Amino acid sequence: MKSYLLFNFNDYSNGMVTLFNLVVMGNWQDWMQSYKDLTGTAWTYVYFISFYLITVLLLLNLVVAFVLEAFFAEMDLEAFETESGEQTEENGKARRRNVGTKSRSARVDALLHRILSAELEKAQPPSTP
């Protein structure tokens, strides 16, 4: 347990490394107890538990959800482009569309448009005639 105190809050860079280790490592309870023994105050528990709740349980899950949503939207976009390319070839237009032909920025724009348009459609109430 003594080696955990190598990660400390003596300066900004060490503090950031310590907080990053708390996010990615699973033994934050040991670190919390070590710092509680070091400082001698119960406010250490409040700090570590609130940091864990905010970062690990909330923010980290939001980042993972966003990455997964972008991945699945990209898969849907590629499937849509492949299907539309097959349909144009079937119609005799002889237009070849490969997934890799678009520039990266155009693909990112199309991906963001697809994600955001789906969210906007969910948020808008249906119009009544």
TAJOWO-V20532 format. One record per pair of residues at least 4 apart in sequence whose ideal C-beta (glycine too) atoms are under 8 Angstrom apart, sorted by sequence separation. I is the first residue (numbers start at 1). J is the second residue. D is the distance in whole Angstrom. If there is no record, write none. Layout:
BEGIN
I;J;D
I;J;D
END
This chain:
BEGIN
10;14;5
11;15;7
12;16;6
13;17;7
14;18;6
15;19;6
16;20;6
17;21;6
18;22;7
19;23;7
20;24;6
21;25;5
27;31;7
28;32;6
29;33;6
30;34;6
31;35;6
32;36;6
33;37;6
34;38;6
35;39;6
36;40;8
39;43;8
42;46;7
43;47;6
44;48;6
45;49;6
46;50;6
47;51;6
48;52;6
49;53;6
50;54;6
51;55;6
52;56;5
53;57;5
54;58;5
55;59;5
56;60;5
57;61;7
58;62;7
59;63;6
60;64;6
61;65;6
62;66;6
63;67;6
64;68;6
65;69;6
66;70;6
67;71;6
68;72;6
69;73;6
70;74;6
71;75;7
72;76;6
73;77;6
74;78;6
75;79;6
76;80;6
77;81;6
78;82;6
79;83;6
80;84;6
81;85;6
82;86;7
83;87;6
84;88;7
85;89;7
86;90;6
87;91;6
89;93;7
97;101;7
102;106;5
103;107;7
104;108;6
105;109;6
106;110;6
107;111;6
108;112;6
109;113;6
110;114;6
111;115;6
112;116;6
113;117;6
114;118;7
115;119;7
116;120;6
117;121;6
118;122;7
119;123;6
120;124;6
9;14;7
10;15;8
36;41;8
39;44;5
52;57;7
53;58;7
54;59;6
55;60;6
88;93;5
89;94;7
102;107;5
8;14;5
9;15;4
22;28;5
36;42;7
89;95;7
7;14;7
8;15;8
88;95;5
89;96;7
36;44;4
102;110;8
9;18;6
22;31;6
35;44;5
36;45;6
88;97;7
7;17;6
8;18;6
21;31;8
85;95;8
7;18;4
85;96;7
32;44;6
85;97;4
18;31;8
32;45;6
35;48;7
84;97;7
85;98;7
7;21;6
32;48;4
81;97;6
31;48;7
32;49;8
82;99;7
81;99;6
28;48;6
78;99;5
4;27;8
7;31;8
28;52;6
4;30;6
22;48;8
4;31;5
28;56;8
1;30;6
5;34;6
22;51;7
4;34;5
22;52;7
77;107;8
1;33;8
19;51;7
23;55;5
1;34;6
5;38;7
22;55;8
23;56;6
77;110;6
22;56;8
77;111;6
19;55;8
23;60;7
74;111;6
77;114;6
73;111;6
76;114;7
70;111;7
73;114;6
73;115;5
70;115;7
69;115;7
END
